[in-house]
Amino acid sequence: MPMKTKINFGIHLGFAINRYPEPEEWARLVAEELGLHEVQFVSDLLQPHFPDDVIDRQVDLVLKALQKYKIKTTHTFTSPRWNYFANPDAGQRDYWLWWFKRYASISQRLGAKSTGCLLGVYSVRDYAERRDYIFNEVIRGWHELAAHARQIGLECVTWEPMSIPREMGETIQETKKIMAALNQNTKPAVPILICLDVDHGDVSSADPDDIDPYAWIKNFGKQIPLIHLKQRTKDLFGHKPFTPQHNENGIIFPERIIKAIEDSGATETTIYLELSFRERQPYENNVIKDLKASVEYWRPFMQERGA
């Protein structure tokens, strides 16, 4: 009898960025109020460009909080949608490589085995006039990051396919081309894998699979060590919680997500609730309630898998 895919369950810390920046506070909330013990740490909670003494002090506080509440952070990720390795300016591309290497090192210190981001974002002008050149710069940057990741002991780096061509990986076929480019000629020093977001994909594509999260998992399951999870309705890109209101019209079902992962042949993946809440009422006052509802919606399915 084939072994089940190992599926871990945790939460992306984007919800905490300016609400619960204190490590002790977000760790207590995750462990005691949500009953979770896996988080995806994000760069807005500890920016790589901070001075060394600030980083050292915060890393120490995070490690103490993780230990106290028995939490692990297997994967880290960045937060904003900057141009990164696709920046039009060579000096800024070099800066982002320094920035990413530093964040990878912070991630390793926190016990993570990977770090990641979106691949890069073309400027409108570059997308029209020198797309190939910038794309090659992006690939070069990711190869250098992969080499640094190996040096510091990370197991892989991950990138997130997006929803428009300028942000890259908007369709299944484009993502396959990108994965081929990342792995041709000069092999990356550690695997460059995919962080899949169930709410991404090009809505203008003629292929319905491009906005079908189950089709994405089927195509890339073995290359997906982590998934960003939220409820999704016909209006995409809402980062909606799994509340009765959204579940009624949602297309993300735990049984189908789990089955798609298993059918893909993946051996292990971590699914992170990636929920965001506007700094407006009533969203602000509902953050904890909606986080709890989302965890409870998924908990029976995760308990069946021992997660």
Stockholm file with secondary structure:
# STOCKHOLM 1.0

chainA/1-307         MPMKTKINFGIHLGFAINRYPEPEEWARLVAEELGLHEVQFVSDLLQPHFPDDVIDRQVDLVLKALQKYKIKTTHTFTSPRWNYFANPDAGQRDYWLWWFKRYASISQRLGAKSTGCLLGVYSVRDYAERRDYIFNEVIRGWHELAAHARQIGLECVTWEPMSIPREMGETIQETKKIMAALNQNTKPAVPILICLDVDHGDVSSADPDDIDPYAWIKNFGKQIPLIHLKQRTKDLFGHKPFTPQHNENGIIFPERIIKAIEDSGATETTIYLELSFRERQPYENNVIKDLKASVEYWRPFMQERGA
#=GR chainA/1-307 SS CCCCCEEEEEEEGGGGTTTCCSHHHHHHIIIIISCCCBEEEEGGGSCTTSCHHHHHHHHHHHHHHHHHTTCBCCBEECCSCCCGGGCSSHHHHHHHHHHHHHHHHHHHHTTCSEEEEESCCCCHHHHHHCHHHHHHHHHHHHHHHHHHHHHHTCSEEEEECCSSGGGSCCSHHHHHHHHHHHHSSSCCSSCEEEEEETTCSCTTCSCGGGGCHHHHHHHHGGGCSEEEECBCCSSCCCCBCCCHHHHTTCCCCHHHHHHHHHHTTCSEEEEEECCCCCSSTTTGGGHHHHHHHHHHHHHHHHHHTTC
#=GC SS_cons         CCCCCEEEEEEEGGGGTTTCCSHHHHHHIIIIISCCCBEEEEGGGSCTTSCHHHHHHHHHHHHHHHHHTTCBCCBEECCSCCCGGGCSSHHHHHHHHHHHHHHHHHHHHTTCSEEEEESCCCCHHHHHHCHHHHHHHHHHHHHHHHHHHHHHTCSEEEEECCSSGGGSCCSHHHHHHHHHHHHSSSCCSSCEEEEEETTCSCTTCSCGGGGCHHHHHHHHGGGCSEEEECBCCSSCCCCBCCCHHHHTTCCCCHHHHHHHHHHTTCSEEEEEECCCCCSSTTTGGGHHHHHHHHHHHHHHHHHHTTC
//
